[in-house]
Amino acid sequence: MSKKESQDAYLSKIPNFDGTNYAFWKVRMEAYLMSLGVDVWSSVLVDYVVPDVPPTNAYGKKLYGNNDKDMNSIIFYLSQYELLNIMHFRTAREVWVNLNKSHEGDDKIK
C-alpha cells in the first residue's frame, strides 16, 4: 500500500465533527495531523500570519503550504454548523484554538 493509500484509509476513519464527542475527534485529528509530519503539525501549534500574497521563497512556501494542509484536514472533517463557526479564520492555529475554546472551554470556564 502506498503512503497516499495509507493516508486515505486513515482519513476515512476520522469522523466528521458535529459538535459532539470533541475529545474523541480531537485525538484522532491530532494523530492524523502529526502523521503528515512535524512541520505540518507545528503550524497548528505556532502562530502564523497568512501573507496577502502567496510567498515566492522556499521557506515561505513551506509555511504557507503547511498551514493549507492543516486547514484542509481540519475543515474537511467539520459539520456545516461547525464550519460556519470557524470559516472566518485564516490559520490552522486560529481554527484549532477556537475549536478548543468552544468545546473544551478556556481557563475561565474550566
Helices and strands as residue ranges (DSSP letters): H 3-11, H 22-35, H 38-45, H 58-76, H 80-86, H 92-104
